[in-house]
């Protein structure tokens, strides 16, 4: 006989794609309609962020690839590189 396991909250979270009015495209999980957890955003100006979000902004480990080719890999706080 198998043990039944109740699904966790994360089992109900799905990757979504949203585009804001400025043309920034986010692919990842949402919490209260804001990017939260692991995701990617491609900004309208060509910059690209891959990493963790908290309350809609990059927070934690991530990688920002700027449209001019520069790359920052490291910690982000409140949407800004921190390191």
VOPAGU-2260 file (C-alpha; in pm, 1 decimal, decimal comma):
REM VOPAGU-2260
SITE   aa  ch    i         X         Y         Z
SITE  UNK   A    0       0,0       0,0       0,0
SITE  UNK   A    1     135,3     343,8     -96,4
SITE  UNK   A    2     136,8     636,0     141,6
SITE  UNK   A    3     -62,9     926,5      10,4
SITE  UNK   A    4     115,2    1259,1      10,0
SITE  UNK   A    5     -73,7    1582,8       8,3
SITE  UNK   A    6      47,0    1829,6    -255,1
SITE  UNK   A    7     254,4    2117,3    -125,2
SITE  UNK   A    8     191,9    2481,0    -206,7
SITE  UNK   A    9     478,3    2472,3    -457,2
SITE  UNK   A   10     295,8    2201,5    -652,7
SITE  UNK   A   11      35,4    2463,2    -741,5
SITE  UNK   A   12     281,7    2734,4    -843,9
SITE  UNK   A   13     330,5    2760,5   -1216,8
SITE  UNK   A   14     577,4    2943,3   -1433,0
SITE  UNK   A   15     406,2    3236,1   -1598,5
SITE  UNK   A   16     500,3    3494,9   -1858,1
SITE  UNK   A   17     394,9    3856,1   -1813,2
SITE  UNK   A   18     480,8    4172,6   -2003,5
SITE  UNK   A   19     441,4    4515,0   -1843,8
SITE  UNK   A   20     337,0    4835,2   -2026,4
SITE  UNK   A   21     705,5    4936,8   -2063,3
SITE  UNK   A   22     773,5    4618,7   -2263,2
SITE  UNK   A   23     969,9    4429,1   -1995,1
SITE  UNK   A   24     899,9    4053,7   -2015,8
SITE  UNK   A   25     913,0    3833,0   -1703,4
SITE  UNK   A   26     917,3    3453,5   -1709,2
SITE  UNK   A   27     890,6    3281,2   -1371,4
SITE  UNK   A   28     679,5    3235,6   -1063,2
SITE  UNK   A   29     453,0    3498,5    -912,3
SITE  UNK   A   30     339,1    3569,9    -558,7
SITE  UNK   A   31      50,8    3813,4    -518,8
SITE  UNK   A   32      89,6    3899,9    -890,3
SITE  UNK   A   33     456,4    4002,2    -848,8
SITE  UNK   A   34     772,9    3818,4    -955,9
SITE  UNK   A   35     884,9    3603,1    -663,8
SITE  UNK   A   36    1133,3    3316,1    -658,2
SITE  UNK   A   37    1342,8    3206,1    -952,8
SITE  UNK   A   38    1279,2    3386,9   -1279,2
SITE  UNK   A   39    1408,8    3583,4   -1575,4
SITE  UNK   A   40    1325,1    3931,8   -1695,3
SITE  UNK   A   41    1417,2    4071,0   -2033,7
SITE  UNK   A   42    1398,9    4447,3   -2017,5
SITE  UNK   A   43    1280,3    4656,3   -2310,5
SITE  UNK   A   44    1626,8    4820,0   -2332,0
SITE  UNK   A   45    1789,9    4479,4   -2394,3
SITE  UNK   A   46    1921,9    4411,1   -2042,1
SITE  UNK   A   47    1847,5    4063,9   -1902,6
SITE  UNK   A   48    1830,3    3949,9   -1537,9
SITE  UNK   A   49    1829,1    3583,2   -1439,1
SITE  UNK   A   50    1795,5    3489,5   -1074,8
SITE  UNK   A   51    1582,7    3534,2    -767,0
SITE  UNK   A   52    1307,4    3788,8    -708,8
SITE  UNK   A   53    1136,9    3903,8    -392,0
SITE  UNK   A   54     824,7    4120,0    -398,8
SITE  UNK   A   55     874,8    4203,4    -765,8
SITE  UNK   A   56    1242,9    4303,8    -767,2
SITE  UNK   A   57    1573,1    4117,8    -808,2
SITE  UNK   A   58    1685,5    3998,9    -466,3
SITE  UNK   A   59    1945,1    3736,2    -381,0
SITE  UNK   A   60    2174,9    3558,5    -624,0
SITE  UNK   A   61    2143,2    3660,2    -986,2
SITE  UNK   A   62    2307,1    3752,6   -1312,0
SITE  UNK   A   63    2249,6    4076,7   -1501,3
SITE  UNK   A   64    2359,4    4085,8   -1863,1
SITE  UNK   A   65    2355,8    4442,5   -1989,7
SITE  UNK   A   66    2276,6    4530,3   -2349,5
SITE  UNK   A   67    2633,7    4661,0   -2394,4
SITE  UNK   A   68    2772,3    4315,1   -2309,7
SITE  UNK   A   69    2878,4    4383,7   -1948,7
SITE  UNK   A   70    2780,2    4113,7   -1699,5
SITE  UNK   A   71    2733,2    4127,2   -1322,4
SITE  UNK   A   72    2696,2    3799,4   -1132,6
SITE  UNK   A   73    2636,4    3811,8    -759,6
SITE  UNK   A   74    2406,3    3942,6    -490,2
SITE  UNK   A   75    2114,2    4178,5    -554,0
SITE  UNK   A   76    1928,9    4381,6    -290,4
SITE  UNK   A   77    1611,1    4577,2    -354,2
SITE  UNK   A   78    1664,5    4545,5    -729,0
SITE  UNK   A   79    2025,7    4667,6    -733,7
SITE  UNK   A   80    2361,3    4484,5    -759,0
SITE  UNK   A   81    2517,6    4460,5    -414,7
SITE  UNK   A   82    2878,7    4364,5    -434,9
